[in-house]
Amino acid sequence: MRKYSLLYILPLLILNACADAPANTTADVKPSAFCLNDELKKSTTLYPVKLLPVTEQITLSGKIEYNENDLVAFRSLLDGIVEKVNFELGDYVKKGQVLITVKSNQVLELYQQMNVNANQVDLLQKQVQTKKELLADGMISAPEVVEMEHELINAKNELERTRKTLQMFKAGSDGNYQIIAPKDGYIIQKSVSPGQTITDDSEALFSISNLNQVWAMVNIYANNLKFVKTGDRVRVRTIAYPDVMYNGTIDKIYNVFDDNEHVLKARVVLENKNLNLLPGLAADIIINKGASSGTAYAIPSEAKIFYNNKNYVVIYKNDCDLDIRKVTIVAQNEEHIYVKETFAENEQVIVKNGLILFEQLNH
């Protein structure tokens, strides 16, 4: 009988012991003492927590395109056969640089015409001189001299026009003419090769753009039209460099729906000094929808640490006063998360190296 009593009592004692143990509501995180050393502090970024209006954003799709106001597409005004091409697609060229050499019968014809015009001028100059002598002797009237002088002027103008045409084309008496770069920039389109026959109605032989400015063309669907207007400040990121943001402004909304994509297009002009914004890249365009009536403490999105299905931040007060704090997100956008918790004035959150410090404090 005593044996059965002990077997009965032992489980009860165990259950009572478990019941008396204090509940650990933060068992998933166990902060421990830790000091931030000088080496780690050099690469650690802090951010003072701020009470800000909750701002919502929308992210629209788009694509980087050439600045059409800066693009030059070159078509030849003379017929001929391409003898030499001095560039490749993507090359940077300087204004005045010889890009293409073309053999053209039209150049030979222009030289022949120039010689004819020069002979005509010489002949008319002699005739004018003769007429003036006859006028002095009273053998002809003044109008005859004036008429001959007008013919001379017209012949000189025609000769000058032909000379300038040949100069414009950098043409030589051998029938070759040169196509030069009209501006500094990158060759962004090339449709010419040696041996090719070109005419004045051929497609553009090449196109040049300096790429210092590009356009981000934004796709606006009907349900987002109310959030987008000219003058809005936006941020743009590309698929090639997702961590780099470019600031710009919507400077034009094309008030016609695109037939193919069924969207309204908007344009953002972006500075492209490092040339990372390559035309053709897909892009995200982030636009603020406007501030709501509410406010909340804002923390940079990269400071958030997701652990054990909860969100945390590392709080910094001084190098040896670091703490892990669970946060409840009430809203978020590309830059910030907005949290329900409150913070003291001297509290900052760790942005860079937050995860490293979280692991140190939580082991």
C-alpha positions as CSV (number, residue, x, y, z in Angstrom):
1,M,0.0,0.0,0.0
2,R,2.9,2.4,0.8
3,K,4.5,1.7,-2.5
4,Y,1.4,2.8,-4.5
5,S,1.2,6.0,-2.4
6,L,4.8,7.1,-3.4
7,L,4.1,6.4,-7.1
8,Y,1.0,8.6,-6.8
9,I,2.7,11.4,-4.9
10,L,5.8,11.7,-7.1
11,P,4.1,13.0,-10.3
12,L,2.1,15.5,-8.2
13,L,5.3,16.9,-6.8
14,I,6.8,17.3,-10.3
15,L,3.7,19.0,-11.5
16,N,3.6,21.4,-8.6
17,A,7.3,22.3,-9.2
18,C,6.6,23.1,-12.8
19,A,3.5,25.1,-11.8
20,D,5.6,27.2,-9.3
21,A,8.3,28.0,-11.8
22,P,7.9,31.7,-13.1
23,A,6.7,32.0,-16.7
24,N,9.4,33.3,-19.0
25,T,7.6,35.4,-21.6
26,T,10.9,36.3,-23.4
27,A,12.4,32.9,-23.4
28,D,13.2,33.3,-27.1
29,V,15.6,36.2,-26.3
30,K,18.0,36.2,-23.4
31,P,20.1,39.4,-23.4
32,S,23.5,39.2,-21.7
33,A,26.2,41.8,-20.7
34,F,28.2,42.9,-23.7
35,C,30.4,45.9,-24.5
36,L,30.9,47.3,-28.0
37,N,34.7,47.3,-28.7
38,D,36.4,50.1,-30.7
39,E,37.0,47.9,-33.8
40,L,33.4,46.9,-34.1
41,K,32.1,50.4,-33.3
42,K,34.0,51.8,-36.4
43,S,31.7,49.9,-38.7
44,T,28.5,50.2,-36.6
45,T,25.8,52.7,-37.7
46,L,23.5,54.2,-35.2
47,Y,20.1,55.9,-35.8
48,P,18.2,58.0,-33.3
49,V,14.6,56.8,-33.1
50,K,12.2,59.5,-34.3
51,L,8.5,60.1,-33.9
52,L,7.3,60.7,-37.5
53,P,4.0,60.8,-39.5
54,V,3.3,57.3,-40.8
55,T,4.0,57.6,-44.6
56,E,2.7,55.0,-47.0
57,Q,4.3,54.3,-50.4
58,I,3.6,52.6,-53.6
59,T,6.2,50.9,-55.8
60,L,5.6,51.1,-59.5
61,S,7.4,49.2,-62.3
62,G,9.3,50.9,-65.0
63,K,12.4,50.8,-67.2
64,I,15.5,52.9,-67.8
65,E,15.5,54.5,-71.2
66,Y,17.6,56.9,-73.2
67,N,17.0,60.7,-72.8
68,E,15.4,61.3,-76.2
69,N,16.2,65.0,-76.0
70,D,19.9,64.1,-76.0
71,L,19.9,61.3,-78.6
72,V,21.3,62.0,-82.1
73,A,20.5,59.5,-84.8
74,F,22.6,60.0,-87.9
75,R,21.4,59.3,-91.5
76,S,23.6,59.9,-94.6
77,L,22.6,62.6,-97.0
78,L,24.7,61.1,-99.8
79,D,24.6,57.7,-101.5
80,G,27.7,55.5,-101.5
81,I,29.5,52.4,-100.4
82,V,31.0,52.2,-96.9
83,E,34.7,51.7,-97.0
84,K,35.7,51.9,-93.3
85,V,33.9,52.0,-89.9
86,N,36.0,53.3,-87.0
87,F,33.7,52.4,-84.1
88,E,31.9,49.6,-82.3
89,L,28.6,49.5,-80.4
90,G,29.2,51.0,-77.0
91,D,32.3,53.0,-77.9
92,Y,32.7,56.5,-76.5
93,V,33.4,59.0,-79.3
94,K,34.3,62.7,-79.4
95,K,32.8,65.4,-81.4
96,G,34.6,65.7,-84.8
97,Q,36.0,62.2,-84.7
98,V,35.9,60.4,-88.0
99,L,33.5,57.5,-87.7
100,I,32.8,56.3,-91.3
101,T,34.5,56.7,-94.7
102,V,32.2,56.3,-97.7
103,K,33.0,56.2,-101.5
104,S,30.4,58.2,-103.4
105,N,29.9,59.1,-107.0
106,Q,27.9,62.0,-105.8
107,V,31.1,63.5,-104.3
108,L,32.8,63.2,-107.7
109,E,29.8,65.0,-109.3
110,L,30.0,67.7,-106.7
111,Y,33.7,68.2,-107.5
112,Q,32.9,68.4,-111.2
113,Q,30.2,70.9,-110.4
114,M,32.6,73.0,-108.4
115,N,35.0,73.1,-111.3
116,V,32.3,74.1,-113.7
117,N,31.2,76.8,-111.2
118,A,34.7,78.0,-110.8
119,N,35.2,78.3,-114.6
120,Q,31.9,80.1,-114.9
121,V,33.0,82.6,-112.3
122,D,36.2,83.3,-114.1
123,L,34.4,83.8,-117.4
124,L,31.8,86.1,-115.9
125,Q,34.5,88.2,-114.2
126,K,36.2,88.8,-117.5
127,Q,32.9,89.6,-119.2
128,V,32.0,92.1,-116.4
129,Q,35.3,93.8,-116.9
130,T,34.8,94.0,-120.6
131,K,31.2,95.4,-120.2
132,K,32.5,98.0,-117.8
133,E,35.1,99.1,-120.4
134,L,32.4,99.3,-123.1
135,L,30.2,101.3,-120.8
136,A,33.1,103.8,-120.2
137,D,33.4,104.2,-124.0
138,G,29.6,104.7,-124.3
139,M,29.1,101.7,-126.4
140,I,26.6,99.9,-124.1
141,S,24.1,101.0,-121.4
142,A,24.5,100.6,-117.7
143,P,21.7,98.0,-117.3
144,E,23.7,95.5,-119.3
145,V,26.6,95.8,-116.9
146,V,24.3,95.4,-113.9
147,E,22.7,92.3,-115.4
148,M,26.1,90.7,-116.0
149,E,27.2,91.6,-112.4
150,H,24.1,89.8,-111.1
151,E,25.0,86.7,-113.1
152,L,28.5,86.8,-111.5
153,I,27.1,87.1,-108.0
154,N,24.8,84.1,-108.6
155,A,27.7,82.0,-110.0
156,K,29.9,82.9,-107.0
157,N,27.1,81.9,-104.6
158,E,26.7,78.6,-106.4
159,L,30.5,77.9,-106.2
160,E,30.5,78.7,-102.5
161,R,27.5,76.5,-101.8
162,T,29.3,73.5,-103.5
163,R,32.5,74.2,-101.6
164,K,30.7,74.3,-98.3
165,T,28.9,71.0,-99.1
166,L,32.2,69.3,-99.8
167,Q,33.6,70.7,-96.6
168,M,30.6,69.6,-94.6
169,F,31.1,66.0,-95.8
170,K,34.9,66.2,-95.4
171,A,35.0,65.1,-99.0
172,G,38.1,64.6,-101.1
173,S,38.6,64.7,-104.9
174,D,39.0,60.9,-104.9
175,G,35.3,60.5,-104.2
176,N,35.6,59.6,-100.5
177,Y,33.7,61.5,-97.8
178,Q,33.8,61.2,-94.1
179,I,31.0,61.0,-91.5
180,I,32.1,62.5,-88.3
181,A,30.7,62.4,-84.7
182,P,28.2,65.3,-84.3
183,K,28.8,65.3,-80.5
184,D,30.5,63.6,-77.6
185,G,28.8,60.4,-76.4
186,Y,28.4,56.7,-76.5
187,I,27.4,54.7,-79.7
188,I,24.1,53.3,-78.5
189,Q,22.9,52.0,-81.9
190,K,24.9,50.8,-85.0
191,S,23.6,49.7,-88.3
192,V,26.6,50.1,-90.6
193,S,29.5,47.9,-91.8
194,P,32.2,48.0,-94.5
195,G,30.9,47.2,-98.0
196,Q,27.4,48.3,-97.2
197,T,25.5,50.4,-99.7
198,I,23.8,53.4,-98.1
199,T,21.4,55.9,-99.5
200,D,19.7,59.1,-98.2
201,D,16.6,57.0,-97.2
202,S,18.5,54.3,-95.4
203,E,17.8,53.8,-91.7
204,A,20.0,55.6,-89.1
205,L,23.6,54.4,-89.4
206,F,24.3,55.1,-85.7
207,S,22.9,56.9,-82.7
208,I,24.8,58.8,-80.0
209,S,23.8,59.7,-76.5
210,N,26.1,60.9,-73.7
211,L,24.1,59.0,-71.0
212,N,24.8,61.7,-68.4
213,Q,21.0,61.9,-68.0
214,V,18.6,59.0,-68.6
215,W,14.9,58.6,-68.2
216,A,13.0,56.2,-65.9
217,M,9.7,55.5,-67.6
218,V,7.1,54.7,-65.0
219,N,4.1,52.4,-65.6
220,I,1.0,53.8,-63.9
221,Y,-2.0,51.6,-63.7
222,A,-5.5,53.1,-63.4
223,N,-5.9,52.3,-59.7
224,N,-2.7,54.2,-58.9
225,L,-3.4,57.4,-61.0
226,K,-4.6,59.3,-57.9
227,F,-1.3,58.8,-56.2
228,V,1.0,60.2,-59.0
229,K,1.3,63.8,-60.1
230,T,3.9,66.0,-61.8
231,G,6.5,67.3,-59.4
232,D,6.4,64.3,-57.1
233,R,9.7,63.3,-55.6
234,V,10.5,59.7,-56.2
235,R,13.3,57.1,-55.6
236,V,14.4,54.7,-58.3
237,R,16.3,51.4,-58.0
238,T,17.3,49.0,-60.7
239,I,17.5,45.3,-60.8
240,A,21.2,45.5,-61.4
241,Y,21.9,47.6,-58.3
242,P,19.0,47.0,-55.9
243,D,20.7,48.5,-52.9
244,V,21.4,51.9,-54.7
245,M,18.6,54.5,-54.7
246,Y,18.5,57.4,-57.2
247,N,16.4,60.5,-56.4
248,G,14.4,62.1,-59.1
249,T,11.2,64.0,-59.9
250,I,8.3,63.2,-62.1
251,D,8.6,65.9,-64.7
252,K,6.0,64.7,-67.2
253,I,2.9,62.5,-67.3
254,Y,1.9,61.3,-70.8
255,N,-1.8,61.6,-70.7
256,V,-2.4,58.8,-73.2
257,F,-2.7,55.2,-72.3
258,D,-0.1,52.9,-73.9
259,D,-1.9,50.6,-76.3
260,N,0.4,47.7,-75.7
261,E,0.9,47.8,-71.9
262,H,-2.4,49.4,-71.0
263,V,-0.7,51.9,-68.7
264,L,-0.2,55.6,-68.5
265,K,3.5,56.5,-68.7
266,A,5.3,59.0,-66.6
267,R,8.9,60.3,-66.9
268,V,11.6,60.8,-64.3
269,V,14.8,62.4,-65.3
270,L,17.8,60.9,-63.5
271,E,21.5,62.0,-63.3
272,N,23.7,59.1,-64.4
273,K,27.2,60.3,-63.5
274,N,28.5,56.8,-62.7
275,L,26.8,55.3,-65.8
276,N,25.2,52.5,-63.8
277,L,21.7,53.4,-65.1
278,L,21.9,51.5,-68.3
279,P,19.0,51.9,-70.7
280,G,16.9,48.7,-70.8
281,L,17.3,47.9,-67.1
282,A,14.0,47.1,-65.2
283,A,13.4,49.6,-62.4
284,D,11.2,50.1,-59.3
285,I,9.9,53.6,-58.8
286,I,8.9,54.4,-55.2
287,I,6.4,57.2,-54.6
288,N,5.1,58.5,-51.3
289,K,1.3,58.3,-51.1
290,G,1.4,61.1,-48.5
291,A,1.5,61.2,-44.7
292,S,-1.4,59.8,-42.7
293,S,-2.9,61.5,-39.7
294,G,-1.1,59.2,-37.3
295,T,2.4,59.2,-36.0
296,A,4.7,56.4,-34.7
297,Y,8.3,55.8,-33.9
298,A,10.2,55.2,-37.1
299,I,13.2,52.9,-37.4
300,P,15.2,52.2,-40.5
301,S,14.0,49.0,-42.2
302,E,17.5,47.5,-42.2
303,A,17.7,47.8,-38.4
304,K,14.9,45.2,-38.0
305,I,16.0,41.7,-37.0
306,F,13.5,38.9,-37.6
307,Y,14.1,36.1,-35.1
308,N,11.8,33.2,-33.9
309,N,8.8,34.7,-35.8
310,K,9.2,38.1,-34.0
311,N,10.8,41.4,-34.8
312,Y,13.6,43.0,-32.8
313,V,15.9,45.9,-32.7
314,V,19.2,46.4,-30.8
315,I,19.0,49.5,-28.6
316,Y,22.2,51.5,-28.0
317,K,22.6,53.9,-25.0
318,N,26.3,53.6,-24.6
319,D,29.0,51.2,-25.5
320,C,28.2,48.9,-22.5
321,D,24.5,49.6,-22.4
322,L,23.0,47.6,-25.3
323,D,19.7,45.9,-25.2
324,I,17.5,43.8,-27.4
325,R,13.9,45.0,-27.7
326,K,11.0,43.3,-29.4
327,V,8.9,45.7,-31.6
328,T,5.5,45.5,-33.1
329,I,5.3,46.9,-36.6
330,V,2.2,49.0,-37.4
331,A,3.2,50.2,-40.8
332,Q,6.3,50.2,-43.1
333,N,7.7,51.5,-46.3
334,E,11.0,51.2,-48.2
335,E,12.9,53.3,-45.6
336,H,11.2,52.8,-42.3
337,I,9.2,50.5,-40.1
338,Y,6.8,52.2,-37.8
339,V,6.4,50.5,-34.4
340,K,3.9,50.6,-31.6
341,E,6.5,50.8,-28.8
342,T,7.9,54.1,-27.4
343,F,11.5,55.1,-26.9
344,A,13.4,57.3,-24.6
345,E,15.1,60.4,-26.0
346,N,18.7,59.1,-25.6
347,E,17.9,55.7,-27.3
348,Q,19.3,54.8,-30.7
349,V,19.0,51.7,-32.7
350,I,21.8,49.8,-34.3
351,V,21.4,49.8,-38.1
352,K,24.6,48.3,-39.5
353,N,26.0,45.3,-37.5
354,G,22.7,44.9,-35.7
355,L,22.5,41.2,-36.4
356,I,26.1,40.7,-35.1
357,L,25.3,42.5,-31.9
358,F,22.0,40.7,-31.5
359,E,23.7,37.3,-31.6
360,Q,26.3,38.5,-29.1
361,L,23.6,39.7,-26.7
362,N,21.4,36.7,-27.2
363,H,23.9,33.9,-26.6
